[in-house]
Amino acid sequence: MDDTQDPKVEKFTLTLSNAAELASFALALGLTFSIIRNYLYYVLYLHVPVFQYLSLSDVVLIAPSGIFWAIYYSSIDAANVVTKSLQFTLWQKLFFGLALYVFAGWLIWIGFHNEPIVEQSLKIVFRYPWYIALIVLYVSIMIHAQKSNSNFFSKNRYTAAFILCIWYAAFDSYASYSVLTNPSRHIHLVMKTKNNNKVDINQNVIYAGRTNDYWFLYDSKTKFVRVLKNEDVEVVDFDTQTSLR
């Protein structure tokens, strides 16, 4: 076995120093995403001064749809790595690669039918032809950069991560707003307040989001957003069987 290594390939070794650097970068990335996403979604689209309702932990937390797409793209990336690896036989590549692609496809199917933001994210891609053109342009640029060994994102990973973070924050905020203004499978839940009022989240009153201390409910008829204190909510029943259309 040849132990020689291409001098252009840098070997990454995890140390306490770069682990702290990566943790700090991840925190900065999370803060950037959360601030941009919350500003665009709540302040710009819904005209809610959300930052007066946010605690530090609310700002740090990443949107659930971000976790969904992280799992999806990780599965696709893992499948690509497996199919290109020299450590697997042809049959192993076919088996593990296919299994990972099937998992990614299953995840998309489940997300489309159960997560309103994921559903709207997928619809946005096909609803606007210009968006597909942008994706094709991006893929073409990446292929050309890969062939000419001038891939900007590979050589500037931190900058690329921040660009991707800002883009996805803008995309996720618009997808979240589309859930409220377009036909969607809204999450169905019933809330009971401490003064025995019942709030049924349906096609007219839509769950718009929440923080640790507040719930945001959007009225599709009046276009108003009601802010409900979490301490005033006694019981929340989540419908696990169906989502409202």
LOTI-238708 format. One record per residue (C-alpha): residue number from 1; residue in one letter; chain; x, y, z. Coordinates in nm, 3 decimals. Layout:
<pts>
k | r | c | xx | yy | zz
NUM | a | A | X | Y | Z
...
</pts>
This chain:
<pts>
k | r | c | xx | yy | zz
1 | m | A | 0.000 | 0.000 | 0.000
2 | d | A | 0.137 | 0.339 | -0.097
3 | d | A | 0.163 | 0.565 | 0.208
4 | t | A | 0.256 | 0.873 | 0.005
5 | q | A | 0.014 | 1.161 | 0.027
6 | d | A | -0.067 | 1.433 | -0.218
7 | p | A | 0.098 | 1.751 | -0.081
8 | k | A | -0.207 | 1.952 | -0.189
9 | v | A | -0.431 | 1.748 | 0.044
10 | e | A | -0.422 | 1.873 | 0.401
11 | k | A | -0.479 | 1.619 | 0.674
12 | f | A | -0.717 | 1.745 | 0.940
13 | t | A | -0.638 | 1.655 | 1.300
14 | l | A | -0.884 | 1.743 | 1.574
15 | t | A | -0.721 | 1.924 | 1.865
16 | l | A | -0.854 | 2.117 | 2.163
17 | s | A | -0.766 | 2.442 | 1.986
18 | n | A | -0.945 | 2.380 | 1.657
19 | a | A | -1.235 | 2.208 | 1.841
20 | a | A | -1.293 | 2.536 | 2.029
21 | e | A | -1.261 | 2.723 | 1.701
22 | l | A | -1.518 | 2.500 | 1.533
23 | a | A | -1.756 | 2.533 | 1.831
24 | s | A | -1.726 | 2.912 | 1.821
25 | f | A | -1.784 | 2.911 | 1.446
26 | a | A | -2.091 | 2.688 | 1.483
27 | l | A | -2.231 | 2.922 | 1.749
28 | a | A | -2.168 | 3.227 | 1.529
29 | l | A | -2.335 | 3.046 | 1.239
30 | g | A | -2.637 | 2.958 | 1.452
31 | l | A | -2.672 | 3.314 | 1.579
32 | t | A | -2.646 | 3.453 | 1.225
33 | f | A | -2.908 | 3.213 | 1.095
34 | s | A | -3.150 | 3.275 | 1.382
35 | i | A | -3.125 | 3.655 | 1.377
36 | i | A | -3.171 | 3.680 | 0.999
37 | r | A | -3.447 | 3.420 | 0.987
38 | n | A | -3.643 | 3.568 | 1.280
39 | y | A | -3.607 | 3.923 | 1.147
40 | l | A | -3.727 | 3.833 | 0.796
41 | y | A | -4.010 | 3.603 | 0.908
42 | y | A | -4.152 | 3.786 | 1.208
43 | v | A | -4.054 | 4.152 | 1.158
44 | l | A | -4.053 | 4.188 | 0.778
45 | y | A | -4.333 | 3.946 | 0.680
46 | l | A | -4.559 | 3.942 | 0.988
47 | h | A | -4.472 | 4.287 | 1.133
48 | v | A | -4.425 | 4.140 | 1.481
49 | p | A | -4.146 | 4.297 | 1.695
50 | v | A | -4.023 | 3.951 | 1.780
51 | f | A | -3.692 | 4.044 | 1.940
52 | q | A | -3.866 | 4.180 | 2.248
53 | y | A | -4.012 | 3.830 | 2.296
54 | l | A | -3.686 | 3.639 | 2.249
55 | s | A | -3.449 | 3.512 | 2.515
56 | l | A | -3.086 | 3.419 | 2.447
57 | s | A | -3.173 | 3.049 | 2.417
58 | d | A | -3.440 | 3.132 | 2.157
59 | v | A | -3.183 | 3.313 | 1.943
60 | v | A | -2.936 | 3.023 | 1.958
61 | l | A | -3.185 | 2.750 | 1.863
62 | i | A | -3.197 | 2.649 | 1.496
63 | a | A | -3.527 | 2.605 | 1.310
64 | p | A | -3.653 | 2.242 | 1.298
65 | s | A | -3.664 | 2.253 | 0.919
66 | g | A | -3.290 | 2.326 | 0.925
67 | i | A | -3.237 | 2.001 | 1.115
68 | f | A | -3.450 | 1.818 | 0.857
69 | w | A | -3.243 | 1.945 | 0.564
70 | a | A | -2.919 | 1.876 | 0.751
71 | i | A | -3.019 | 1.508 | 0.786
72 | y | A | -3.131 | 1.494 | 0.422
73 | y | A | -2.815 | 1.646 | 0.273
74 | s | A | -2.596 | 1.443 | 0.508
75 | s | A | -2.761 | 1.127 | 0.372
76 | i | A | -2.704 | 1.237 | 0.012
77 | d | A | -2.343 | 1.332 | 0.089
78 | a | A | -2.282 | 0.999 | 0.263
79 | a | A | -2.424 | 0.815 | -0.039
80 | n | A | -2.189 | 1.006 | -0.271
81 | v | A | -1.890 | 0.929 | -0.049
82 | v | A | -1.975 | 0.558 | -0.040
83 | t | A | -2.017 | 0.529 | -0.417
84 | k | A | -1.681 | 0.701 | -0.478
85 | s | A | -1.487 | 0.523 | -0.204
86 | l | A | -1.217 | 0.271 | -0.291
87 | q | A | -1.272 | 0.081 | 0.035
88 | f | A | -1.595 | -0.081 | -0.081
89 | t | A | -1.664 | -0.346 | -0.342
90 | l | A | -1.900 | -0.276 | -0.629
91 | w | A | -2.185 | -0.464 | -0.461
92 | q | A | -2.126 | -0.284 | -0.130
93 | k | A | -2.136 | 0.051 | -0.309
94 | l | A | -2.461 | -0.042 | -0.477
95 | f | A | -2.620 | -0.169 | -0.156
96 | f | A | -2.515 | 0.109 | 0.085
97 | g | A | -2.546 | 0.385 | -0.174
98 | l | A | -2.895 | 0.273 | -0.273
99 | a | A | -2.997 | 0.237 | 0.092
100 | l | A | -2.888 | 0.594 | 0.168
101 | y | A | -3.061 | 0.735 | -0.141
102 | v | A | -3.381 | 0.546 | -0.050
103 | f | A | -3.360 | 0.686 | 0.304
104 | a | A | -3.322 | 1.041 | 0.167
105 | g | A | -3.622 | 0.987 | -0.064
106 | w | A | -3.829 | 0.845 | 0.222
107 | l | A | -3.735 | 1.144 | 0.436
108 | i | A | -3.854 | 1.385 | 0.166
109 | w | A | -4.184 | 1.196 | 0.136
110 | i | A | -4.242 | 1.199 | 0.511
111 | g | A | -4.143 | 1.565 | 0.540
112 | f | A | -4.370 | 1.670 | 0.252
113 | h | A | -4.673 | 1.503 | 0.412
114 | n | A | -4.608 | 1.597 | 0.775
115 | e | A | -4.399 | 1.916 | 0.799
116 | p | A | -4.567 | 2.228 | 0.652
117 | i | A | -4.240 | 2.421 | 0.607
118 | v | A | -4.076 | 2.130 | 0.425
119 | e | A | -4.385 | 2.098 | 0.203
120 | q | A | -4.376 | 2.466 | 0.111
121 | s | A | -3.997 | 2.456 | 0.061
122 | l | A | -4.040 | 2.186 | -0.203
123 | k | A | -4.332 | 2.366 | -0.366
124 | i | A | -4.138 | 2.693 | -0.389
125 | v | A | -3.876 | 2.524 | -0.607
126 | f | A | -4.141 | 2.421 | -0.863
127 | r | A | -4.368 | 2.723 | -0.818
128 | y | A | -4.111 | 2.969 | -0.951
129 | p | A | -3.930 | 2.872 | -1.276
130 | w | A | -3.659 | 3.133 | -1.214
131 | y | A | -3.562 | 2.950 | -0.895
132 | i | A | -3.494 | 2.631 | -1.091
133 | a | A | -3.283 | 2.838 | -1.332
134 | l | A | -3.075 | 2.963 | -1.038
135 | i | A | -3.019 | 2.606 | -0.919
136 | v | A | -2.908 | 2.496 | -1.267
137 | l | A | -2.674 | 2.796 | -1.288
138 | y | A | -2.525 | 2.718 | -0.947
139 | v | A | -2.468 | 2.351 | -1.034
140 | s | A | -2.306 | 2.450 | -1.367
141 | i | A | -2.069 | 2.692 | -1.191
142 | m | A | -1.976 | 2.427 | -0.932
143 | i | A | -1.903 | 2.166 | -1.203
144 | h | A | -1.686 | 2.412 | -1.396
145 | a | A | -1.500 | 2.515 | -1.079
146 | q | A | -1.441 | 2.151 | -0.990
147 | k | A | -1.289 | 2.077 | -1.330
148 | s | A | -1.066 | 2.386 | -1.328
149 | n | A | -0.963 | 2.334 | -0.964
150 | s | A | -1.082 | 2.684 | -0.878
151 | n | A | -1.369 | 2.599 | -0.647
152 | f | A | -1.420 | 2.909 | -0.431
153 | f | A | -1.634 | 2.727 | -0.175
154 | s | A | -1.377 | 2.452 | -0.123
155 | k | A | -1.097 | 2.701 | -0.065
156 | n | A | -1.303 | 2.936 | 0.152
157 | r | A | -1.509 | 2.702 | 0.368
158 | y | A | -1.598 | 2.953 | 0.641
159 | t | A | -1.711 | 3.216 | 0.392
160 | a | A | -1.909 | 2.953 | 0.202
161 | a | A | -2.079 | 2.839 | 0.523
162 | f | A | -2.188 | 3.195 | 0.604
163 | i | A | -2.318 | 3.249 | 0.249
164 | l | A | -2.516 | 2.924 | 0.271
165 | c | A | -2.641 | 3.022 | 0.617
166 | i | A | -2.771 | 3.361 | 0.498
167 | w | A | -2.930 | 3.206 | 0.188
168 | y | A | -3.107 | 2.935 | 0.387
169 | a | A | -3.227 | 3.182 | 0.653
170 | a | A | -3.392 | 3.387 | 0.376
171 | f | A | -3.532 | 3.075 | 0.208
172 | d | A | -3.666 | 2.925 | 0.533
173 | s | A | -3.831 | 3.253 | 0.639
174 | y | A | -4.013 | 3.278 | 0.305
175 | a | A | -4.115 | 2.911 | 0.319
176 | s | A | -4.248 | 2.963 | 0.673
177 | y | A | -4.448 | 3.265 | 0.558
178 | s | A | -4.582 | 3.067 | 0.260
179 | v | A | -4.725 | 2.814 | 0.506
180 | l | A | -4.950 | 3.089 | 0.643
181 | t | A | -5.056 | 3.239 | 0.310
182 | n | A | -5.081 | 2.934 | 0.081
183 | p | A | -5.275 | 2.607 | 0.105
184 | s | A | -5.078 | 2.377 | 0.329
185 | r | A | -5.112 | 2.083 | 0.566
186 | h | A | -5.114 | 2.290 | 0.881
187 | i | A | -5.020 | 2.132 | 1.211
188 | h | A | -5.337 | 2.069 | 1.412
189 | l | A | -5.331 | 2.132 | 1.785
190 | v | A | -5.579 | 2.239 | 2.052
191 | m | A | -5.477 | 2.469 | 2.336
192 | k | A | -5.654 | 2.522 | 2.666
193 | t | A | -5.570 | 2.833 | 2.865
194 | k | A | -5.580 | 2.868 | 3.242
195 | n | A | -5.903 | 3.069 | 3.221
196 | n | A | -6.063 | 2.769 | 3.041
197 | n | A | -6.060 | 2.924 | 2.693
198 | k | A | -6.012 | 2.677 | 2.409
199 | v | A | -5.799 | 2.768 | 2.109
200 | d | A | -5.837 | 2.530 | 1.815
201 | i | A | -5.557 | 2.569 | 1.562
202 | n | A | -5.732 | 2.522 | 1.226
203 | q | A | -5.733 | 2.667 | 0.876
204 | n | A | -5.836 | 3.008 | 1.008
205 | v | A | -5.612 | 3.028 | 1.314
206 | i | A | -5.270 | 2.892 | 1.217
207 | y | A | -4.972 | 2.810 | 1.434
208 | a | A | -4.703 | 3.060 | 1.326
209 | g | A | -4.423 | 2.971 | 1.568
210 | r | A | -4.315 | 2.994 | 1.929
211 | t | A | -4.036 | 3.075 | 2.169
212 | n | A | -3.974 | 2.941 | 2.518
213 | d | A | -4.221 | 3.193 | 2.664
214 | y | A | -4.465 | 3.280 | 2.384
215 | w | A | -4.688 | 3.125 | 2.116
216 | f | A | -4.759 | 3.310 | 1.790
217 | l | A | -5.096 | 3.244 | 1.622
218 | y | A | -5.182 | 3.382 | 1.278
219 | d | A | -5.542 | 3.466 | 1.181
220 | s | A | -5.571 | 3.404 | 0.805
221 | k | A | -5.887 | 3.616 | 0.779
222 | t | A | -5.782 | 3.930 | 0.966
223 | k | A | -5.405 | 3.887 | 0.893
224 | f | A | -5.337 | 3.958 | 1.262
225 | v | A | -5.089 | 3.770 | 1.481
226 | r | A | -5.188 | 3.694 | 1.840
227 | v | A | -4.914 | 3.647 | 2.098
228 | l | A | -5.003 | 3.408 | 2.379
229 | k | A | -4.792 | 3.370 | 2.692
230 | n | A | -4.678 | 3.016 | 2.758
231 | e | A | -4.751 | 3.059 | 3.128
232 | d | A | -5.117 | 3.118 | 3.042
233 | v | A | -5.143 | 2.786 | 2.856
234 | e | A | -5.251 | 2.494 | 3.071
235 | v | A | -5.281 | 2.209 | 2.818
236 | v | A | -5.174 | 2.158 | 2.455
237 | d | A | -5.311 | 1.860 | 2.259
238 | f | A | -5.116 | 1.771 | 1.944
239 | d | A | -5.302 | 1.579 | 1.671
240 | t | A | -5.060 | 1.299 | 1.570
241 | q | A | -5.291 | 1.144 | 1.311
242 | t | A | -5.375 | 1.418 | 1.063
243 | s | A | -5.273 | 1.764 | 0.951
244 | l | A | -5.523 | 2.024 | 0.841
245 | r | A | -5.545 | 2.109 | 0.473
</pts>
